[in-house]
Amino acid sequence: QVQLMESGGGSVQAGESLRLSCAAHGRSSPFWSMGWYRQSPGKTRDLVATLSVTGSTNYADSVKGRFTISRGDTRNTIELRMNSLTPEDTAVYYCTVKFAAFGSATWGQGIQVSVSS
């Protein structure tokens, strides 16, 4: 059973940076894709950024140029570096992982990111 451990959220001022980390435990094979989604109250859960096994990345337009997703230092971990944060980035951020192209996704419990103006 795959379990995700998310860390690094918190509260910052606009313009500051945060780094989120996510580790997938329970599988020895490398992930097919890992990424982050976010959800604000009353809104849908939307893509932030994903990283594939080939190294390709995909970003939401709203975070391009400010956020960077990358592999972590250990197997099946990723990091999301978030720069120039704005209040619009305030949300619960969810890590997700898939171990096969058409496999099911596993989701983390979510981590709060709050940005004040």
Secondary structure as UniProt FT lines:
FT   STRAND          3..7
FT   STRAND          10..13
FT   TURN            14..15
FT   STRAND          18..25
FT   STRAND          33..39
FT   TURN            41..42
FT   STRAND          46..52
FT   TURN            53..54
FT   STRAND          57..59
FT   HELIX           61..63
FT   TURN            64..66
FT   STRAND          67..71
FT   TURN            75..76
FT   STRAND          77..82
FT   HELIX           87..89
FT   STRAND          91..98
FT   TURN            101..102
FT   STRAND          106..107
FT   STRAND          111..116
//
